Amino acid sequence: MTMKKTPTIQVLHPWHGAHFGTKAPQRVNALIEITQGSRTKYEIDKETGLLRLDRVIYSSFHYPVNYGFIPQTLGLDGDPLDILVLCSQPIQTLCLVDATIIGNMQMIDNGEEDDKIIAIATKDPSVNHMQEIDDLPRHFFNELKNYFEQYKVLENKEVVIEDFQPREVAYKIVEDAIALYKETFTHEG
């Protein structure tokens, strides 16, 4: 009796296997780690590519937007470049989302630059009319600033929101993060 050989299946790492998208820096693929409304902080494990529970947020705050990263990017903090994706619905973790970049939230986390690209879900008609950061309601900026400056207070960590920046600044940050990724990691094929 001859045994059939099982084909080898290669599972791609979400950070390295997915692509930032062909229309970057204006539109990118965003990989969602944390669903809007969650108190659970998930992160892609750099070694395995699995979703790891980093912590449950110490405060009673919930993530105000869907939170993730742009694949094949490297931010100045040594992690994939973070992205906040506005959508009328919570987006499932590990979902790739076509995201249109509209700005950046310049953040300092424990003394380290930690930009958060702000984008809208391109295929959500409830938000896809927004093209620039100034299209967002003013109160949204207050919510984001309050959330990110307060969510680590009970961990005795300091976060400072420096500025909200227009999409042209965000495009440059994305381009730099793609270039830094390419300089840092080599790819075959």
VOMAR-149968 format. One record per residue (C-alpha): x, y negated, z; residue in one letter. Coordinates in steps of 0.2 Angstrom, whole numbers, padded with zeros to 4 digits, always signed. Layout:
BEGIN
XYZA;...
//
This chain:
BEGIN
+0000+0000+0000M;+0007-0017-0005T;+0005-0031+0007M;+0000-0048-0001K;+0011-0062+0003K;+0003-0076+0011T;+0007-0093+0002P;+0017-0105+0012T;+0007-0120+0017I;+0016-0136+0022Q;+0007-0148+0034V;+0012-0166+0031L;+0016-0177+0045H;+0004-0191+0045P;+0017-0205+0047W;+0029-0198+0034H;+0017-0187+0023G;+0004-0200+0020A;+0008-0215+0009H;+0005-0234+0013F;-0004-0236-0003G;-0002-0242-0021T;-0009-0259-0018K;+0002-0264-0003A;+0005-0276+0004P;-0013-0283+0000Q;-0022-0267+0003R;-0015-0252+0013V;-0019-0235+0019N;-0022-0236+0038A;-0022-0220+0048L;-0033-0222+0063I;-0027-0216+0080E;-0040-0224+0091I;-0058-0226+0088T;-0067-0243+0091Q;-0075-0242+0108G;-0063-0229+0116S;-0053-0231+0132R;-0042-0217+0127T;-0025-0222+0120K;-0019-0209+0107Y;-0003-0210+0097E;+0005-0199+0083I;+0018-0189+0091D;+0034-0193+0081K;+0041-0176+0082E;+0026-0165+0077T;+0014-0177+0069G;+0000-0171+0081L;-0011-0183+0090L;-0005-0185+0108R;-0015-0193+0122L;-0003-0207+0128D;-0015-0212+0142R;-0032-0217+0147V;-0033-0236+0148I;-0031-0241+0167Y;-0043-0255+0165S;-0062-0254+0161S;-0058-0261+0143F;-0063-0253+0127H;-0053-0255+0111Y;-0063-0269+0102P;-0058-0262+0084V;-0052-0247+0076N;-0033-0245+0079Y;-0020-0236+0070G;-0004-0238+0059F;+0001-0240+0041I;+0010-0224+0035P;+0028-0225+0030Q;+0031-0241+0039T;+0043-0245+0053L;+0040-0260+0064G;+0053-0269+0074L;+0047-0259+0090D;+0053-0243+0082G;+0036-0237+0079D;+0025-0236+0063P;+0017-0254+0060L;+0001-0256+0070D;-0015-0261+0061I;-0032-0266+0068L;-0046-0261+0056V;-0063-0270+0057L;-0077-0260+0052C;-0096-0260+0057S;-0093-0242+0063Q;-0081-0233+0074P;-0069-0223+0063I;-0064-0205+0067Q;-0046-0202+0073T;-0034-0196+0059L;-0045-0204+0046C;-0036-0213+0031L;-0045-0229+0028V;-0043-0241+0013D;-0039-0257+0022A;-0038-0275+0015T;-0026-0286+0025I;-0032-0302+0031I;-0019-0308+0044G;-0008-0303+0059N;-0009-0305+0077M;+0009-0309+0084Q;+0011-0300+0100M;+0025-0298+0113I;+0024-0282+0123D;+0036-0281+0138N;+0047-0293+0129G;+0047-0284+0112E;+0039-0290+0096E;+0024-0279+0092D;+0014-0286+0077D;-0003-0280+0074K;-0009-0282+0056I;-0027-0287+0055I;-0037-0279+0041A;-0055-0275+0036I;-0062-0258+0030A;-0062-0261+0011T;-0077-0249+0008K;-0088-0257+0022D;-0100-0269+0014P;-0103-0276+0032S;-0086-0283+0033V;-0078-0283+0016N;-0083-0300+0011H;-0070-0306+0023M;-0054-0310+0014Q;-0044-0321+0026E;-0041-0322+0045I;-0051-0338+0045D;-0067-0329+0039D;-0068-0320+0056L;-0079-0327+0070P;-0069-0338+0082R;-0075-0327+0097H;-0067-0312+0089F;-0050-0320+0092F;-0054-0323+0110N;-0059-0305+0112E;-0044-0298+0104L;-0032-0310+0114K;-0041-0306+0130N;-0041-0287+0127Y;-0023-0286+0122F;-0017-0298+0136E;-0027-0289+0149Q;-0027-0270+0145Y;-0010-0267+0153K;-0011-0278+0168V;-0015-0263+0180L;+0000-0255+0173E;+0010-0270+0179N;+0015-0273+0161K;+0015-0290+0152E;+0008-0293+0135V;+0007-0311+0127V;-0002-0315+0111I;+0009-0328+0102E;-0002-0332+0087D;-0014-0327+0074F;-0006-0328+0057Q;-0013-0329+0039P;-0013-0314+0027R;+0003-0321+0018E;+0013-0319+0034V;+0005-0301+0036A;+0010-0297+0019Y;+0028-0301+0022K;+0028-0291+0039I;+0021-0276+0029V;+0034-0277+0016E;+0048-0279+0029D;+0041-0263+0038A;+0040-0253+0022I;+0058-0258+0018A;+0064-0254+0036L;+0056-0237+0034Y;+0065-0234+0018K;+0081-0239+0025E;+0079-0228+0041T;+0072-0212+0033F;+0077-0203+0018T;+0065-0194+0007H;+0067-0179-0005E;+0056-0176-0020G;
//
